[in-house]
Amino acid sequence: MGTPAGFEYETRGDDVVIRHHGRTATVLRGARASAFLADVVAGDPQLLMARITGDYRRGNERIAKQHPRNAR
């Protein structure tokens, strides 16, 4: 799995706007925005934004669904 890229964030008052390749992916407000800003300082901002927006799963979802271990 490659490292996430193309994310950026902007603070607007108490809100945090997260964009992916220039398009708004999500807006965080209140406690989530505060927690995000604290976590950005402590970790990898690209990975954190990918996880928050749900854009971190790529490529193998269909293949993994067909694997015998995952068949139900």
PyMOL Python script that loads the backbone (N, CA, C, O; Angstrom):
from pymol import cmd

cmd.read_pdbstr("""\
ATOM      1  N   MET A   1       0.848  -1.169   0.000  1.00  0.00           N
ATOM      2  CA  MET A   1       0.000   0.000   0.000  1.00  0.00           C
ATOM      3  C   MET A   1       0.894   1.232   0.000  1.00  0.00           C
ATOM      4  O   MET A   1       1.826   1.319   0.799  1.00  0.00           O
ATOM      5  N   GLY A   2       0.624   2.172  -0.876  1.00  0.00           N
ATOM      6  CA  GLY A   2       1.408   3.391  -0.956  1.00  0.00           C
ATOM      7  C   GLY A   2       1.027   4.377   0.134  1.00  0.00           C
ATOM      8  O   GLY A   2       0.002   4.235   0.801  1.00  0.00           O
ATOM      9  N   THR A   3       1.862   5.359   0.293  1.00  0.00           N
ATOM     10  CA  THR A   3       1.550   6.380   1.284  1.00  0.00           C
ATOM     11  C   THR A   3       0.568   7.377   0.696  1.00  0.00           C
ATOM     12  O   THR A   3       0.676   7.720  -0.482  1.00  0.00           O
ATOM     13  N   PRO A   4      -0.383   7.850   1.482  1.00  0.00           N
ATOM     14  CA  PRO A   4      -1.363   8.809   0.990  1.00  0.00           C
ATOM     15  C   PRO A   4      -0.692  10.132   0.626  1.00  0.00           C
ATOM     16  O   PRO A   4       0.295  10.534   1.241  1.00  0.00           O
ATOM     17  N   ALA A   5      -1.238  10.788  -0.369  1.00  0.00           N
ATOM     18  CA  ALA A   5      -0.721  12.084  -0.790  1.00  0.00           C
ATOM     19  C   ALA A   5      -1.854  12.899  -1.378  1.00  0.00           C
ATOM     20  O   ALA A   5      -2.901  12.354  -1.726  1.00  0.00           O
ATOM     21  N   GLY A   6      -1.653  14.189  -1.488  1.00  0.00           N
ATOM     22  CA  GLY A   6      -2.634  15.059  -2.120  1.00  0.00           C
ATOM     23  C   GLY A   6      -3.615  15.681  -1.158  1.00  0.00           C
ATOM     24  O   GLY A   6      -4.550  16.359  -1.584  1.00  0.00           O
ATOM     25  N   PHE A   7      -3.426  15.464   0.144  1.00  0.00           N
ATOM     26  CA  PHE A   7      -4.326  16.042   1.130  1.00  0.00           C
ATOM     27  C   PHE A   7      -3.777  17.364   1.635  1.00  0.00           C
ATOM     28  O   PHE A   7      -2.564  17.556   1.721  1.00  0.00           O
ATOM     29  N   GLU A   8      -4.668  18.256   1.961  1.00  0.00           N
ATOM     30  CA  GLU A   8      -4.301  19.522   2.602  1.00  0.00           C
ATOM     31  C   GLU A   8      -5.455  19.922   3.508  1.00  0.00           C
ATOM     32  O   GLU A   8      -6.598  19.522   3.289  1.00  0.00           O
ATOM     33  N   TYR A   9      -5.146  20.711   4.520  1.00  0.00           N
ATOM     34  CA  TYR A   9      -6.208  21.176   5.406  1.00  0.00           C
ATOM     35  C   TYR A   9      -6.080  22.665   5.643  1.00  0.00           C
ATOM     36  O   TYR A   9      -5.006  23.252   5.504  1.00  0.00           O
ATOM     37  N   GLU A  10      -7.192  23.253   6.002  1.00  0.00           N
ATOM     38  CA  GLU A  10      -7.261  24.688   6.248  1.00  0.00           C
ATOM     39  C   GLU A  10      -8.175  24.909   7.447  1.00  0.00           C
ATOM     40  O   GLU A  10      -9.237  24.294   7.545  1.00  0.00           O
ATOM     41  N   THR A  11      -7.764  25.785   8.355  1.00  0.00           N
ATOM     42  CA  THR A  11      -8.620  26.106   9.489  1.00  0.00           C
ATOM     43  C   THR A  11      -9.409  27.361   9.167  1.00  0.00           C
ATOM     44  O   THR A  11      -8.872  28.353   8.673  1.00  0.00           O
ATOM     45  N   ARG A  12     -10.694  27.290   9.461  1.00  0.00           N
ATOM     46  CA  ARG A  12     -11.595  28.436   9.282  1.00  0.00           C
ATOM     47  C   ARG A  12     -12.337  28.639  10.591  1.00  0.00           C
ATOM     48  O   ARG A  12     -13.359  28.002  10.845  1.00  0.00           O
ATOM     49  N   GLY A  13     -11.818  29.521  11.406  1.00  0.00           N
ATOM     50  CA  GLY A  13     -12.427  29.720  12.720  1.00  0.00           C
ATOM     51  C   GLY A  13     -12.249  28.461  13.549  1.00  0.00           C
ATOM     52  O   GLY A  13     -11.121  28.053  13.828  1.00  0.00           O
ATOM     53  N   ASP A  14     -13.356  27.840  13.947  1.00  0.00           N
ATOM     54  CA  ASP A  14     -13.306  26.599  14.715  1.00  0.00           C
ATOM     55  C   ASP A  14     -13.389  25.360  13.831  1.00  0.00           C
ATOM     56  O   ASP A  14     -13.292  24.242  14.338  1.00  0.00           O
ATOM     57  N   ASP A  15     -13.564  25.527  12.543  1.00  0.00           N
ATOM     58  CA  ASP A  15     -13.718  24.406  11.617  1.00  0.00           C
ATOM     59  C   ASP A  15     -12.392  24.091  10.927  1.00  0.00           C
ATOM     60  O   ASP A  15     -11.528  24.954  10.776  1.00  0.00           O
ATOM     61  N   VAL A  16     -12.255  22.824  10.513  1.00  0.00           N
ATOM     62  CA  VAL A  16     -11.107  22.393   9.726  1.00  0.00           C
ATOM     63  C   VAL A  16     -11.648  21.790   8.437  1.00  0.00           C
ATOM     64  O   VAL A  16     -12.452  20.859   8.471  1.00  0.00           O
ATOM     65  N   VAL A  17     -11.207  22.321   7.304  1.00  0.00           N
ATOM     66  CA  VAL A  17     -11.626  21.825   5.997  1.00  0.00           C
ATOM     67  C   VAL A  17     -10.488  20.979   5.441  1.00  0.00           C
ATOM     68  O   VAL A  17      -9.357  21.448   5.312  1.00  0.00           O
ATOM     69  N   ILE A  18     -10.802  19.715   5.110  1.00  0.00           N
ATOM     70  CA  ILE A  18      -9.803  18.814   4.542  1.00  0.00           C
ATOM     71  C   ILE A  18     -10.120  18.642   3.063  1.00  0.00           C
ATOM     72  O   ILE A  18     -11.246  18.322   2.680  1.00  0.00           O
ATOM     73  N   ARG A  19      -9.084  18.866   2.234  1.00  0.00           N
ATOM     74  CA  ARG A  19      -9.247  18.737   0.779  1.00  0.00           C
ATOM     75  C   ARG A  19      -8.343  17.630   0.261  1.00  0.00           C
ATOM     76  O   ARG A  19      -7.265  17.376   0.797  1.00  0.00           O
ATOM     77  N   HIS A  20      -8.810  16.984  -0.789  1.00  0.00           N
ATOM     78  CA  HIS A  20      -8.009  15.972  -1.472  1.00  0.00           C
ATOM     79  C   HIS A  20      -7.923  16.372  -2.934  1.00  0.00           C
ATOM     80  O   HIS A  20      -8.935  16.405  -3.634  1.00  0.00           O
ATOM     81  N   HIS A  21      -6.731  16.672  -3.390  1.00  0.00           N
ATOM     82  CA  HIS A  21      -6.485  17.159  -4.749  1.00  0.00           C
ATOM     83  C   HIS A  21      -7.368  18.360  -5.079  1.00  0.00           C
ATOM     84  O   HIS A  21      -7.922  18.453  -6.175  1.00  0.00           O
ATOM     85  N   GLY A  22      -7.493  19.273  -4.123  1.00  0.00           N
ATOM     86  CA  GLY A  22      -8.216  20.518  -4.348  1.00  0.00           C
ATOM     87  C   GLY A  22      -9.716  20.472  -4.120  1.00  0.00           C
ATOM     88  O   GLY A  22     -10.363  21.520  -4.117  1.00  0.00           O
ATOM     89  N   ARG A  23     -10.291  19.290  -3.928  1.00  0.00           N
ATOM     90  CA  ARG A  23     -11.739  19.164  -3.710  1.00  0.00           C
ATOM     91  C   ARG A  23     -12.007  18.897  -2.238  1.00  0.00           C
ATOM     92  O   ARG A  23     -11.303  18.109  -1.606  1.00  0.00           O
ATOM     93  N   THR A  24     -13.013  19.546  -1.698  1.00  0.00           N
ATOM     94  CA  THR A  24     -13.349  19.362  -0.291  1.00  0.00           C
ATOM     95  C   THR A  24     -13.781  17.927  -0.039  1.00  0.00           C
ATOM     96  O   THR A  24     -14.709  17.425  -0.674  1.00  0.00           O
ATOM     97  N   ALA A  25     -13.089  17.262   0.905  1.00  0.00           N
ATOM     98  CA  ALA A  25     -13.407  15.883   1.256  1.00  0.00           C
ATOM     99  C   ALA A  25     -14.288  15.828   2.491  1.00  0.00           C
ATOM    100  O   ALA A  25     -15.228  15.034   2.545  1.00  0.00           O
ATOM    101  N   THR A  26     -14.000  16.660   3.484  1.00  0.00           N
ATOM    102  CA  THR A  26     -14.800  16.692   4.704  1.00  0.00           C
ATOM    103  C   THR A  26     -14.530  17.981   5.468  1.00  0.00           C
ATOM    104  O   THR A  26     -13.525  18.657   5.246  1.00  0.00           O
ATOM    105  N   VAL A  27     -15.442  18.302   6.365  1.00  0.00           N
ATOM    106  CA  VAL A  27     -15.294  19.453   7.252  1.00  0.00           C
ATOM    107  C   VAL A  27     -15.444  18.948   8.674  1.00  0.00           C
ATOM    108  O   VAL A  27     -16.443  18.314   9.012  1.00  0.00           O
ATOM    109  N   LEU A  28     -14.448  19.228   9.510  1.00  0.00           N
ATOM    110  CA  LEU A  28     -14.489  18.830  10.913  1.00  0.00           C
ATOM    111  C   LEU A  28     -14.868  20.038  11.748  1.00  0.00           C
ATOM    112  O   LEU A  28     -14.398  21.152  11.518  1.00  0.00           O
ATOM    113  N   ARG A  29     -15.740  19.787  12.733  1.00  0.00           N
ATOM    114  CA  ARG A  29     -16.200  20.875  13.599  1.00  0.00           C
ATOM    115  C   ARG A  29     -16.083  20.462  15.062  1.00  0.00           C
ATOM    116  O   ARG A  29     -16.106  19.276  15.391  1.00  0.00           O
ATOM    117  N   GLY A  30     -15.960  21.441  15.913  1.00  0.00           N
ATOM    118  CA  GLY A  30     -15.995  21.205  17.355  1.00  0.00           C
ATOM    119  C   GLY A  30     -14.853  20.348  17.865  1.00  0.00           C
ATOM    120  O   GLY A  30     -13.685  20.587  17.558  1.00  0.00           O
ATOM    121  N   ALA A  31     -15.223  19.331  18.662  1.00  0.00           N
ATOM    122  CA  ALA A  31     -14.226  18.479  19.313  1.00  0.00           C
ATOM    123  C   ALA A  31     -13.393  17.690  18.304  1.00  0.00           C
ATOM    124  O   ALA A  31     -12.198  17.477  18.508  1.00  0.00           O
ATOM    125  N   ARG A  32     -14.031  17.257  17.215  1.00  0.00           N
ATOM    126  CA  ARG A  32     -13.267  16.513  16.193  1.00  0.00           C
ATOM    127  C   ARG A  32     -12.195  17.383  15.559  1.00  0.00           C
ATOM    128  O   ARG A  32     -11.091  16.913  15.283  1.00  0.00           O
ATOM    129  N   ALA A  33     -12.516  18.651  15.329  1.00  0.00           N
ATOM    130  CA  ALA A  33     -11.536  19.571  14.748  1.00  0.00           C
ATOM    131  C   ALA A  33     -10.380  19.805  15.715  1.00  0.00           C
ATOM    132  O   ALA A  33      -9.221  19.831  15.301  1.00  0.00           O
ATOM    133  N   SER A  34     -10.683  19.973  16.984  1.00  0.00           N
ATOM    134  CA  SER A  34      -9.635  20.182  17.985  1.00  0.00           C
ATOM    135  C   SER A  34      -8.741  18.953  18.110  1.00  0.00           C
ATOM    136  O   SER A  34      -7.519  19.075  18.183  1.00  0.00           O
ATOM    137  N   ALA A  35      -9.353  17.769  18.134  1.00  0.00           N
ATOM    138  CA  ALA A  35      -8.581  16.531  18.224  1.00  0.00           C
ATOM    139  C   ALA A  35      -7.710  16.349  16.983  1.00  0.00           C
ATOM    140  O   ALA A  35      -6.566  15.906  17.088  1.00  0.00           O
ATOM    141  N   PHE A  36      -8.243  16.688  15.812  1.00  0.00           N
ATOM    142  CA  PHE A  36      -7.480  16.571  14.574  1.00  0.00           C
ATOM    143  C   PHE A  36      -6.250  17.464  14.614  1.00  0.00           C
ATOM    144  O   PHE A  36      -5.154  17.019  14.273  1.00  0.00           O
ATOM    145  N   LEU A  37      -6.412  18.711  15.023  1.00  0.00           N
ATOM    146  CA  LEU A  37      -5.276  19.636  15.063  1.00  0.00           C
ATOM    147  C   LEU A  37      -4.210  19.176  16.043  1.00  0.00           C
ATOM    148  O   LEU A  37      -3.019  19.381  15.805  1.00  0.00           O
ATOM    149  N   ALA A  38      -4.625  18.556  17.144  1.00  0.00           N
ATOM    150  CA  ALA A  38      -3.654  18.021  18.100  1.00  0.00           C
ATOM    151  C   ALA A  38      -2.933  16.803  17.517  1.00  0.00           C
ATOM    152  O   ALA A  38      -1.731  16.642  17.727  1.00  0.00           O
ATOM    153  N   ASP A  39      -3.644  15.955  16.796  1.00  0.00           N
ATOM    154  CA  ASP A  39      -3.055  14.744  16.218  1.00  0.00           C
ATOM    155  C   ASP A  39      -2.142  15.051  15.032  1.00  0.00           C
ATOM    156  O   ASP A  39      -1.188  14.313  14.786  1.00  0.00           O
ATOM    157  N   VAL A  40      -2.414  16.114  14.304  1.00  0.00           N
ATOM    158  CA  VAL A  40      -1.584  16.478  13.153  1.00  0.00           C
ATOM    159  C   VAL A  40      -0.164  16.787  13.601  1.00  0.00           C
ATOM    160  O   VAL A  40       0.801  16.441  12.920  1.00  0.00           O
ATOM    161  N   VAL A  41      -0.043  17.435  14.741  1.00  0.00           N
ATOM    162  CA  VAL A  41       1.276  17.794  15.254  1.00  0.00           C
ATOM    163  C   VAL A  41       2.051  16.537  15.651  1.00  0.00           C
ATOM    164  O   VAL A  41       3.270  16.478  15.487  1.00  0.00           O
ATOM    165  N   ALA A  42       1.341  15.530  16.175  1.00  0.00           N
ATOM    166  CA  ALA A  42       1.990  14.338  16.714  1.00  0.00           C
ATOM    167  C   ALA A  42       2.306  13.275  15.662  1.00  0.00           C
ATOM    168  O   ALA A  42       3.200  12.457  15.877  1.00  0.00           O
ATOM    169  N   GLY A  43       1.595  13.266  14.529  1.00  0.00           N
ATOM    170  CA  GLY A  43       1.786  12.168  13.585  1.00  0.00           C
ATOM    171  C   GLY A  43       1.928  12.618  12.150  1.00  0.00           C
ATOM    172  O   GLY A  43       2.226  13.779  11.867  1.00  0.00           O
ATOM    173  N   ASP A  44       1.706  11.669  11.240  1.00  0.00           N
ATOM    174  CA  ASP A  44       1.786  11.927   9.807  1.00  0.00           C
ATOM    175  C   ASP A  44       0.481  12.557   9.333  1.00  0.00           C
ATOM    176  O   ASP A  44      -0.548  11.881   9.338  1.00  0.00           O
ATOM    177  N   PRO A  45       0.482  13.821   8.926  1.00  0.00           N
ATOM    178  CA  PRO A  45      -0.767  14.484   8.544  1.00  0.00           C
ATOM    179  C   PRO A  45      -1.450  13.851   7.337  1.00  0.00           C
ATOM    180  O   PRO A  45      -2.679  13.794   7.294  1.00  0.00           O
ATOM    181  N   GLN A  46      -0.680  13.370   6.351  1.00  0.00           N
ATOM    182  CA  GLN A  46      -1.293  12.771   5.161  1.00  0.00           C
ATOM    183  C   GLN A  46      -2.058  11.504   5.523  1.00  0.00           C
ATOM    184  O   GLN A  46      -3.184  11.310   5.065  1.00  0.00           O
ATOM    185  N   LEU A  47      -1.465  10.649   6.333  1.00  0.00           N
ATOM    186  CA  LEU A  47      -2.121   9.413   6.748  1.00  0.00           C
ATOM    187  C   LEU A  47      -3.341   9.709   7.607  1.00  0.00           C
ATOM    188  O   LEU A  47      -4.381   9.068   7.453  1.00  0.00           O
ATOM    189  N   LEU A  48      -3.222  10.659   8.493  1.00  0.00           N
ATOM    190  CA  LEU A  48      -4.346  11.031   9.355  1.00  0.00           C
ATOM    191  C   LEU A  48      -5.521  11.548   8.535  1.00  0.00           C
ATOM    192  O   LEU A  48      -6.662  11.156   8.782  1.00  0.00           O
ATOM    193  N   MET A  49      -5.264  12.419   7.567  1.00  0.00           N
ATOM    194  CA  MET A  49      -6.343  12.950   6.728  1.00  0.00           C
ATOM    195  C   MET A  49      -6.951  11.853   5.861  1.00  0.00           C
ATOM    196  O   MET A  49      -8.159  11.856   5.622  1.00  0.00           O
ATOM    197  N   ALA A  50      -6.126  10.911   5.385  1.00  0.00           N
ATOM    198  CA  ALA A  50      -6.650   9.795   4.592  1.00  0.00           C
ATOM    199  C   ALA A  50      -7.579   8.937   5.437  1.00  0.00           C
ATOM    200  O   ALA A  50      -8.629   8.512   4.955  1.00  0.00           O
ATOM    201  N   ARG A  51      -7.219   8.678   6.670  1.00  0.00           N
ATOM    202  CA  ARG A  51      -8.062   7.866   7.535  1.00  0.00           C
ATOM    203  C   ARG A  51      -9.368   8.584   7.881  1.00  0.00           C
ATOM    204  O   ARG A  51     -10.428   7.957   7.907  1.00  0.00           O
ATOM    205  N   ILE A  52      -9.304   9.856   8.139  1.00  0.00           N
ATOM    206  CA  ILE A  52     -10.513  10.609   8.490  1.00  0.00           C
ATOM    207  C   ILE A  52     -11.483  10.657   7.318  1.00  0.00           C
ATOM    208  O   ILE A  52     -12.694  10.548   7.511  1.00  0.00           O
ATOM    209  N   THR A  53     -10.968  10.819   6.121  1.00  0.00           N
ATOM    210  CA  THR A  53     -11.849  10.926   4.953  1.00  0.00           C
ATOM    211  C   THR A  53     -12.257   9.576   4.401  1.00  0.00           C
ATOM    212  O   THR A  53     -13.147   9.505   3.554  1.00  0.00           O
ATOM    213  N   GLY A  54     -11.625   8.498   4.861  1.00  0.00           N
ATOM    214  CA  GLY A  54     -11.957   7.169   4.354  1.00  0.00           C
ATOM    215  C   GLY A  54     -11.286   6.860   3.035  1.00  0.00           C
ATOM    216  O   GLY A  54     -11.691   5.928   2.340  1.00  0.00           O
ATOM    217  N   ASP A  55     -10.267   7.623   2.676  1.00  0.00           N
ATOM    218  CA  ASP A  55      -9.598   7.444   1.389  1.00  0.00           C
ATOM    219  C   ASP A  55      -8.275   6.696   1.551  1.00  0.00           C
ATOM    220  O   ASP A  55      -7.301   7.002   0.863  1.00  0.00           O
ATOM    221  N   TYR A  56      -8.236   5.722   2.454  1.00  0.00           N
ATOM    222  CA  TYR A  56      -6.996   4.998   2.668  1.00  0.00           C
ATOM    223  C   TYR A  56      -7.059   3.571   2.168  1.00  0.00           C
ATOM    224  O   TYR A  56      -6.035   2.888   2.157  1.00  0.00           O
ATOM    225  N   ARG A  57      -8.223   3.094   1.751  1.00  0.00           N
ATOM    226  CA  ARG A  57      -8.337   1.730   1.233  1.00  0.00           C
ATOM    227  C   ARG A  57      -8.318   1.800  -0.283  1.00  0.00           C
ATOM    228  O   ARG A  57      -9.180   2.426  -0.901  1.00  0.00           O
ATOM    229  N   ARG A  58      -7.352   1.166  -0.857  1.00  0.00           N
ATOM    230  CA  ARG A  58      -7.244   1.213  -2.308  1.00  0.00           C
ATOM    231  C   ARG A  58      -6.727  -0.098  -2.859  1.00  0.00           C
ATOM    232  O   ARG A  58      -5.725  -0.627  -2.377  1.00  0.00           O
ATOM    233  N   GLY A  59      -7.397  -0.621  -3.857  1.00  0.00           N
ATOM    234  CA  GLY A  59      -6.812  -1.665  -4.661  1.00  0.00           C
ATOM    235  C   GLY A  59      -7.213  -3.091  -4.396  1.00  0.00           C
ATOM    236  O   GLY A  59      -7.552  -3.800  -5.344  1.00  0.00           O
ATOM    237  N   ASN A  60      -7.196  -3.556  -3.161  1.00  0.00           N
ATOM    238  CA  ASN A  60      -7.354  -4.987  -2.984  1.00  0.00           C
ATOM    239  C   ASN A  60      -8.684  -5.389  -2.341  1.00  0.00           C
ATOM    240  O   ASN A  60      -8.811  -6.529  -1.894  1.00  0.00           O
ATOM    241  N   GLU A  61      -9.658  -4.517  -2.278  1.00  0.00           N
ATOM    242  CA  GLU A  61     -10.908  -4.850  -1.610  1.00  0.00           C
ATOM    243  C   GLU A  61     -11.639  -5.992  -2.310  1.00  0.00           C
ATOM    244  O   GLU A  61     -12.125  -6.907  -1.646  1.00  0.00           O
ATOM    245  N   ARG A  62     -11.723  -5.955  -3.621  1.00  0.00           N
ATOM    246  CA  ARG A  62     -12.444  -7.006  -4.357  1.00  0.00           C
ATOM    247  C   ARG A  62     -11.712  -8.337  -4.249  1.00  0.00           C
ATOM    248  O   ARG A  62     -12.340  -9.378  -4.054  1.00  0.00           O
ATOM    249  N   ILE A  63     -10.405  -8.309  -4.374  1.00  0.00           N
ATOM    250  CA  ILE A  63      -9.618  -9.535  -4.304  1.00  0.00           C
ATOM    251  C   ILE A  63      -9.728 -10.147  -2.918  1.00  0.00           C
ATOM    252  O   ILE A  63      -9.895 -11.360  -2.793  1.00  0.00           O
ATOM    253  N   ALA A  64      -9.638  -9.342  -1.886  1.00  0.00           N
ATOM    254  CA  ALA A  64      -9.701  -9.849  -0.510  1.00  0.00           C
ATOM    255  C   ALA A  64     -11.088 -10.433  -0.214  1.00  0.00           C
ATOM    256  O   ALA A  64     -11.201 -11.397   0.543  1.00  0.00           O
ATOM    257  N   LYS A  65     -12.118  -9.870  -0.790  1.00  0.00           N
ATOM    258  CA  LYS A  65     -13.473 -10.389  -0.565  1.00  0.00           C
ATOM    259  C   LYS A  65     -13.625 -11.796  -1.107  1.00  0.00           C
ATOM    260  O   LYS A  65     -14.402 -12.579  -0.560  1.00  0.00           O
ATOM    261  N   GLN A  66     -12.911 -12.140  -2.159  1.00  0.00           N
ATOM    262  CA  GLN A  66     -13.021 -13.444  -2.802  1.00  0.00           C
ATOM    263  C   GLN A  66     -12.107 -14.497  -2.166  1.00  0.00           C
ATOM    264  O   GLN A  66     -12.213 -15.677  -2.502  1.00  0.00           O
ATOM    265  N   HIS A  67     -11.236 -14.108  -1.280  1.00  0.00           N
ATOM    266  CA  HIS A  67     -10.304 -15.046  -0.662  1.00  0.00           C
ATOM    267  C   HIS A  67     -11.073 -16.039   0.214  1.00  0.00           C
ATOM    268  O   HIS A  67     -12.015 -15.636   0.896  1.00  0.00           O
ATOM    269  N   PRO A  68     -10.704 -17.321   0.218  1.00  0.00           N
ATOM    270  CA  PRO A  68     -11.419 -18.326   1.007  1.00  0.00           C
ATOM    271  C   PRO A  68     -11.516 -17.991   2.497  1.00  0.00           C
ATOM    272  O   PRO A  68     -12.500 -18.343   3.150  1.00  0.00           O
ATOM    273  N   ARG A  69     -10.519 -17.327   3.025  1.00  0.00           N
ATOM    274  CA  ARG A  69     -10.548 -16.955   4.444  1.00  0.00           C
ATOM    275  C   ARG A  69     -11.692 -15.999   4.742  1.00  0.00           C
ATOM    276  O   ARG A  69     -12.226 -16.004   5.851  1.00  0.00           O
ATOM    277  N   ASN A  70     -12.081 -15.169   3.760  1.00  0.00           N
ATOM    278  CA  ASN A  70     -13.118 -14.179   3.969  1.00  0.00           C
ATOM    279  C   ASN A  70     -14.491 -14.603   3.450  1.00  0.00           C
ATOM    280  O   ASN A  70     -15.466 -13.871   3.616  1.00  0.00           O
ATOM    281  N   ALA A  71     -14.573 -15.766   2.831  1.00  0.00           N
ATOM    282  CA  ALA A  71     -15.843 -16.247   2.290  1.00  0.00           C
ATOM    283  C   ALA A  71     -16.750 -16.714   3.428  1.00  0.00           C
ATOM    284  O   ALA A  71     -16.307 -17.401   4.348  1.00  0.00           O
ATOM    285  N   ARG A  72     -18.001 -16.337   3.352  1.00  0.00           N
ATOM    286  CA  ARG A  72     -18.969 -16.747   4.395  1.00  0.00           C
ATOM    287  C   ARG A  72     -20.204 -17.263   3.762  1.00  0.00           C
ATOM    288  O   ARG A  72     -21.137 -17.658   4.460  1.00  0.00           O
TER     289      ARG A  72
END
""", "prot")
cmd.dss("prot")
cmd.show_as("cartoon", "prot")
cmd.util.cbc("prot")
cmd.orient("prot")
